[in-house]
Amino acid sequence: MTQQDSPKIARRRDREKRTISQMVALYCADNHDAAARTETAHCGEAVCPGCASIDAYAVLRTERCRKMDLVRRMRAPLLQARGTRTHPRRHALRRPAHAEKASFGRHPPSAGKVEAPSTRMPRPYSALSP
């Protein structure tokens, strides 16, 4: 690591490196021959030399990332400003505000609109038959 991380951020950084490395290893296992996989990824899986260089680059970028803790620090105030809890799934599971109103089968924004009477005359039944 190039910077000083708290233990929580260091665990998160290690988890990110392991996750990205496993994703590269899965891609390599699906798309490249087993005989070509001669090198080892960060997670310990066998990968080909091309995927090993991608894995090394991803691990390096994750080690040098300065914004590893910034995502969580920025996300909580944004969620609180919207009036939701800090857990994103709880917001997704709430019912929308308009679902609680009785809309009687019509969409609430269109419930107050009045339709103009039609000026078009209906076609006679004789025009409908062949």
PyMOL commands that set and color helices and strands:
alter all, ss='L'
color gray80, all
select helices_A, chain A and resi 7-31+49-64+70-81+88-93+97-99+108-111+125-128
alter helices_A, ss='H'
color red, helices_A
select strands_A, chain A and resi 39-40+46-47
alter strands_A, ss='S'
color yellow, strands_A
deselect
rebuild
show_as cartoon
